[in-house]
Amino acid sequence: MTVIEFIENHRTAYLQELKDFLRIPSVSTREEHKKDVQEAAKWVSEKLRSAGVQSVEVVQTPNHPLVYGETAQLPGRPTILLYGHYDVQPAEPLDQWTTPPFEPAVRDGNLYARGSADDKGQLHVHLKALEALRKTEGEVPINVKVIIEGEEEIGSKNLWSFVLENRHGLKADALVLSDTSMLARGVPSITYGLRGLNYYQIEIMGPRQDLHSGVFGGAVPNPIAILAKAIAGLHDSSFRVTVPKFYDDVIPLSRSERKAIASLPWKESEFRKIVGVAELCGEKGFSVLERLWCRPTLELNGIWGGYTGKGEKTVIPSKAFAKLSTRLVPGQDPKKIARLVEGHVRRLLPKSVTCKFDVLSTGEPWVADYRHEIFGKALTSLEKGFGKKAVFVREGGSIPFVSQMHSLLKIPCVLLGFGLPDENAHAPNEHLSLDNYFGGIRSTALFYQDLGRNGPKL
């Protein structure tokens, strides 16, 4: 029996097992779910053993555990470092779910549950691909090292210390993960670029306490108004970021890459439907996909201050706050950009207020040379597994672990995405296409099988 035949014969069992995984409410940010997170780690460790990963350990960290495992090492075979995460986002608001978030339900060819797309469903794809290979070939045909963490949704707080402590044991020929999306339904995709991410918080301080707006209004600086004006000054009318030197180090796209992006089977009209707007906006001179994937941005993520409760309270607030983020592209240095953004914000503020500017996190952009042989093998496997042409894409989001591991180990990073942009990851009614789930298992099994039989020369 071929591995594809084996997978097709076990579709029902695979889906039932994934539902069991999704029933575990492994919400890493909530203390009340700490036992659930532990249960999910144990579940993952057991399934790794079933998949042929002989040496498996649940590694306790100062917070949630990670699971590490290795197959028996086969001389002369490539070594893959597989990464994923078993923790999920909170499910609120619960009243917006059609069915309960931790009671998996199949509707219209999709599996609905928290974690179905991000990342339990995509992680399960690899577990079943490895298991299918072990059961049809007698062994996993490549060397596999696995890190499955339980803190991705809270910033992977303890992952990097584990990596640094075990960096020599983690040596591999390539990093493989599935925590991204396909370009569109029916278009299997490999992500070869991610934007970096800096996150900031601004606190504007005016009067030493909240003041009566009737008694003091007209003479006292209002931190909310001042902050709003400063934020409005961070972009010009063409949606360009006004921070001086913000674009200086951006590596321009080559003509061939712009042509490749323009040729992708992507429709702006479908994108507008997904986001629910009548008209798009953005930096002039670039296509929508180029803006989303390849251009740096500065976004306002939250703003608050003063009285926001029910009814009226006429105050001039003492403080106002905002959260901002910059998405960065190759060539840009996160620390330099943080300094530039802070300096520009301070220049936009009058002397009547003071400012506290915190850089909460920084992250490097990443882009791969997809001409490497392993990417060609991944592309061919996707096309065989889905029976459709596969494409290379970039993504506007950030996965800090990818850029960190690429810098540390100097290895290719292969991102096989089986989600879709409209599957509501982090939102109510999160779901995963079952066609993509089973297509992902087939493709991943073929990819690992090809690596075991034919290299590549890594």
C-alpha atoms as one frame of an Amber mdcrd trajectory, in Angstrom:
protein
   0.000   0.000   0.000   1.321   3.424  -0.923   1.460   6.196   1.627  -1.262
   8.099  -0.262  -3.553   5.061  -0.211  -2.907   4.660   3.501  -3.802   8.304
   4.165  -7.016   8.084   2.151  -8.045   4.933   4.038  -7.618   6.704   7.387
  -9.364  10.009   6.771 -12.114   9.327   9.315  -9.657   8.305  12.027  -7.450
  11.330  11.380 -10.365  13.732  11.625 -11.618  12.157  14.844  -8.167  12.406
  16.378  -7.861  16.086  15.382 -11.238  16.754  17.009  -9.923  15.216  20.232
  -6.939  17.575  20.076  -9.180  20.594  19.475 -11.382  19.753  22.467  -8.481
  20.563  24.803  -8.834  24.292  25.672  -5.095  24.971  25.745  -5.387  28.755
  26.112  -1.881  29.773  27.128  -2.718  33.296  28.290  -5.260  32.217  30.941
  -4.197  30.869  34.332  -7.407  28.845  34.626  -6.328  26.805  31.565  -2.886
  25.859  32.878  -3.933  22.220  33.402  -5.424  22.148  29.900  -2.130  23.351
  28.455  -0.333  20.566  30.338  -2.854  18.063  28.967  -2.262  19.281  25.420
   1.515  18.893  25.843   1.029  15.308  27.031  -1.340  14.631  24.096   1.236
  15.922  21.611   4.012  13.818  23.167   1.921  10.665  22.847   1.052  11.335
  19.210   4.690  12.041  18.372   5.602   8.584  19.663   2.815   7.074  17.539
   4.244   8.954  14.557   7.622   7.267  14.948   9.472   9.846  17.021  11.111
   7.502  19.515  12.764   9.958  21.897  10.131  12.387  23.228  10.303  14.641
  26.272   7.852  17.105  27.802  10.201  19.913  28.825   8.981  22.029  31.730
   9.681  25.756  31.491   8.979  28.564  33.983   5.500  28.713  32.456   4.076
  26.233  29.935   5.911  23.121  28.733   7.294  22.484  25.294   7.589  19.070
  23.696  10.854  17.957  22.133  11.483  14.749  20.237  13.886  13.026  17.849
  13.638  10.056  15.537  16.413   7.474  15.443  19.143   9.002  13.308  19.585
   7.500   9.840  23.090   8.070   8.402  23.135   9.895   5.088  19.562  11.150
   5.358  18.603  14.835   5.681  17.594  16.152   9.102  14.458  18.275   9.428
  13.706  20.442  12.459   9.905  20.569  12.696   8.307  23.419  14.660   4.718
  24.041  15.728   2.630  25.149  18.689  -0.243  23.550  20.568  -1.478  26.597
  22.496  -4.415  28.658  21.252  -5.923  32.099  21.604  -8.829  32.825  23.991
 -12.168  32.093  22.354 -14.045  35.233  23.429 -16.473  36.658  22.461 -18.235
  33.338  22.939 -21.645  34.588  21.799 -20.282  35.116  18.265 -19.492  31.433
  17.734 -22.076  29.425  15.792 -21.014  26.305  17.704 -18.943  26.197  20.921
 -15.236  26.877  20.269 -13.992  23.697  21.943 -16.667  21.408  20.518 -15.363
  20.800  16.961 -18.038  20.844  14.254 -17.897  20.175  10.515 -19.946  22.471
   8.294 -19.715  22.961   4.530 -16.388  21.157   4.256 -14.759  23.111   7.098
 -13.807  22.091  10.633 -14.802  24.784  13.146 -12.994  25.093  16.491 -10.490
  27.314  18.239  -7.034  26.231  17.076  -8.263  24.439  13.945  -6.230  26.699
  11.633  -3.805  28.202  14.168  -2.008  25.915  14.753  -3.358  22.565  15.926
  -4.824  21.559  12.576  -1.671  22.460  10.661   0.553  20.771  13.254  -1.583
  17.627  13.098  -0.932  17.476   9.346   2.735  16.717  10.060   1.999  14.208
  12.817  -0.207  12.177  10.503   2.185  12.448   7.552   5.016  11.035   9.677
   2.792   8.293  11.069   1.608   7.288   7.594   5.197   7.006   6.397   6.217
   4.934   9.406   3.344   2.514   8.927   3.810   2.074   5.171   7.631   2.124
   5.004   8.499   0.712   8.425  10.295   3.873   9.482  10.260   7.641   9.072
  12.502   8.041   5.989  14.328  11.175   7.213  15.843  12.357  10.464  13.366
  14.499  12.369  13.825  16.765  15.365  10.649  18.319  16.725   9.901  21.370
  18.869   6.248  21.908  19.734   5.759  24.803  22.152   2.894  25.946  24.338
   3.573  29.686  24.464   3.464  30.921  20.889   0.287  32.902  21.498   1.947
  34.743  24.403   5.198  35.599  22.690   7.164  32.324  23.001   8.591  33.572
  26.284  10.659  30.486  27.100  11.321  29.003  23.667  14.465  30.900  22.799
  16.270  30.067  26.025  15.614  26.366  25.282  16.973  26.810  21.760  20.138
  28.549  22.917  20.788  25.945  25.617  20.399  23.147  23.062  21.658  24.837
  19.904  24.211  22.133  19.095  21.665  19.342  19.472  19.199  21.206  17.250
  21.457  21.247  14.212  19.468  20.342  11.116  19.480  20.765   7.355  16.209
  22.712   7.240  13.457  24.117   9.438   9.919  23.136   8.455   6.697  24.545
   9.875   3.053  25.070   8.986   1.581  28.153  10.617   0.841  30.250   7.532
  -1.817  30.494   4.826  -2.245  29.568   1.203  -2.617  32.437  -1.250  -6.241
  31.505  -1.874  -8.550  28.502  -1.919  -7.222  25.941  -4.375  -3.762  27.544
  -4.542  -1.228  25.555  -2.449   1.558  27.873  -1.369   5.033  28.096   0.139
   5.825  31.264   2.081   9.350  32.521   1.451   9.217  35.901   3.181   7.859
  37.427   6.395   7.908  41.001   7.623   9.609  41.854  10.888   7.655  43.426
  13.741   8.387  46.182  16.241   5.757  46.975  18.875   5.610  50.216  20.880
   3.515  51.852  23.598   3.236  55.619  24.035   2.102  57.375  27.205   1.363
  61.115  26.976   1.195  62.987  30.286  -0.391  66.412  30.677  -1.917  67.768
  33.900  -0.978  65.868  37.049  -4.571  64.631  37.464  -7.856  64.537  35.547
  -9.451  67.980  35.456 -12.992  69.361  35.129 -13.362  70.235  31.448 -15.648
  73.190  32.185 -13.377  74.787  34.758 -10.091  74.116  32.946 -11.050  73.516
  29.280  -9.541  76.018  26.879  -6.387  76.655  28.884  -4.973  73.209  29.730
  -3.367  70.785  27.253  -5.523  67.737  26.499  -3.306  64.610  26.143  -5.875
  62.769  24.005  -6.137  65.575  21.458  -2.364  66.020  21.367  -1.779  62.289
  20.937  -4.400  62.068  18.186  -2.774  64.932  16.282   0.650  63.311  16.601
  -0.675  59.991  15.345  -2.323  61.725  12.387   1.084  63.146  11.525   2.717
  59.752  11.155   1.461  59.366   7.559   1.094  61.725   4.625  -1.851  61.908
   2.245  -0.333  59.138   0.093  -0.136  56.768   3.096   3.654  57.050   3.259
   5.171  56.911   6.733   6.537  60.370   7.580   9.284  59.169   9.929  12.526
  60.581   8.451  14.842  57.889   6.993  12.163  55.212   7.565  12.544  53.894
   3.995  16.267  54.530   3.537  17.450  50.931   3.990  14.562  49.104   2.294
  15.892  46.677  -0.323  13.826  47.280  -3.469  12.016  44.418  -5.115  13.630
  43.142  -8.275  11.781  43.451 -11.541  11.470  39.664 -11.744   9.957  39.377
  -8.255   7.438  42.142  -8.942   6.499  40.322 -12.136   6.104  37.025 -10.253
   3.879  38.644  -7.621   1.760  40.320 -10.308   1.203  36.969 -12.038  -0.207
  35.212  -8.952  -3.862  34.036  -9.143  -5.098  36.626  -6.650  -8.177  38.847
  -6.917  -8.477  42.215  -5.229 -12.284  41.918  -5.266 -12.102  38.719  -3.193
  -9.712  40.386  -0.776 -12.131  43.297  -0.283 -14.889  40.835   0.552 -12.699
  39.141   3.155 -11.851  42.392   4.937 -15.333  43.883   4.432 -14.486  47.277
   2.938 -15.649  48.994  -0.225 -12.285  50.500  -1.069  -8.660  49.778  -0.231
  -5.903  52.250   0.609  -2.142  52.224   0.912   1.203  53.455  -0.307   1.039
  54.670  -3.897   3.191  53.079  -6.570   2.778  49.527  -5.292   0.233  46.771
  -5.867  -1.927  45.543  -3.010   0.130  42.361  -2.599   3.355  44.361  -2.610
   1.952  46.601   0.124   0.853  43.596   2.169   4.033  41.561   1.817   6.990
  43.664   0.736   6.590  47.225   2.001   7.121  48.499   5.553   4.185  49.939
   7.457   3.364  51.811  10.636  -0.016  50.975  12.141  -2.003  52.284  15.107
  -3.136  49.251  17.142  -4.950  50.908  20.028  -5.635  54.262  21.658  -7.227
  55.069  25.002  -7.474  57.602  27.803  -9.923  59.686  29.797 -13.411  58.441
  30.571 -14.850  55.671  28.394 -17.567  54.279  30.683 -21.320  54.561  30.388
 -22.871  58.014  30.566 -21.108  61.325  30.893 -18.017  62.461  32.754 -16.587
  65.738  31.559 -12.872  65.566  32.177  -9.627  66.630  30.634  -7.608  63.428
  31.120  -4.254  63.460  32.783  -2.896  60.813  30.403  -3.470  59.273  26.987
  -2.019  56.059  25.595  -1.484  54.401  22.246  -0.010  51.183  20.917   1.791
  51.265  17.572   3.583  48.708  15.455   5.900  48.793  12.489   6.144  45.909
  10.027   9.624  45.780   8.574  11.115  44.386   5.372  14.585  43.186   4.355
  17.233  45.865   4.794  15.577  47.529   7.774  17.175  47.191  11.211  14.518
  46.886  13.952  16.561  48.773  16.558  17.319  51.621  14.174  13.659  51.882
  13.174  12.625  51.977  16.851  14.957  54.932  17.439  13.659  56.737  14.352
   9.994  56.246  15.298  10.546  57.421  18.864  12.442  60.501  17.728   9.725
  61.453  15.255   6.919  60.973  17.785   8.724  63.229  20.254   9.218  65.898
  17.583   5.474  65.885  16.872   4.586  66.657  20.510   4.380  70.157  22.032
   6.315  71.117  25.165   3.062  71.207  27.132   3.136  67.401  27.579   5.727
  64.772  28.412   6.066  61.406  26.717   7.062  57.915  27.780   7.937  55.763
  24.769   8.383  52.016  25.347   9.674  49.555  22.780   7.821  46.380  23.806
   9.387  44.058  21.240  11.471  43.977  18.076  11.673  41.390  15.327  13.737
  40.905  12.184  12.253  40.449   8.695  13.064  37.243   6.832  13.215  36.291
   3.181  14.482  33.039   1.650  16.150  32.178  -1.616  13.475  29.854  -2.933
  15.765  28.640  -5.708  17.283  26.249  -3.111  16.645  22.612  -4.051  14.517
  21.880  -0.979  11.954  24.492  -2.018  11.614  22.845  -5.414  10.928  19.507
  -3.748   8.337  21.101  -1.472   6.628  22.760  -4.443   6.459  19.490  -6.398
   5.061  17.655  -3.369   2.337  20.265  -2.909   1.332  19.955  -6.544   1.114
  16.168  -6.278  -0.742  16.262  -2.977  -3.316  18.829  -4.069  -3.379  18.084
  -7.784  -3.034  21.823  -8.484  -0.295  24.272  -9.374   1.571  25.543  -6.313
   3.067  29.018  -5.896   5.622  30.935  -3.855   4.255  33.781  -1.746   5.361
  36.240   0.891   3.314  37.150   3.954   2.828  40.412   5.789   2.759  38.828
   9.225   5.680  37.886  11.445   6.961  34.634  12.929   9.996  35.719  14.989
  11.159  32.120  15.459  11.794  31.768  11.731  14.129  34.745  11.445  15.839
  33.786  14.717  16.472  30.188  13.640  17.597  31.262  10.181  20.149  33.588
  11.768  21.284  31.046  14.382  21.520  27.854  12.336  21.989  29.295   8.818
  19.537  26.799   7.319  16.663  27.111   4.826  13.229  27.571   6.401  10.319
  25.960   4.537   6.889  27.326   5.444   4.102  25.088   4.151   0.837  26.888
   4.818  -2.463  24.995   4.831  -4.716  27.711   6.238  -6.671  30.326   4.301
  -6.756  34.102   4.847 -10.474  34.084   5.717 -10.461  31.247   8.284 -10.825
  33.587  11.280  -7.652  32.693  13.147  -7.812  34.544  16.525 -11.499  35.351
  15.892 -14.876  33.663  16.444 -15.738  30.767  14.129 -12.123  29.864  13.375
 -12.056  27.001  10.912  -9.868  24.873   8.651 -10.755  23.583   5.201 -10.849
  19.799   5.274  -9.645  19.725   1.662  -6.556  21.623   2.788  -6.126  19.447
   5.865  -6.087  16.167   3.923  -4.224  17.726   1.008  -1.657  18.909   3.529
  -1.170  15.398   4.939  -0.682  13.963   1.460   1.719  16.721   0.399   3.794
  16.618   3.577   4.116  12.837   3.432   5.289  13.055  -0.190   7.738  15.832
   0.723   9.329  13.837   3.536   9.342  10.710   1.389  11.125  12.525  -1.442
  13.691  13.993   0.952  14.433  10.524   2.296  14.837   8.935  -1.116  16.463
  11.676  -3.153  18.270  14.151  -0.946  18.519  17.081  -1.489  22.158  17.953
  -1.218  21.785  20.154   1.855
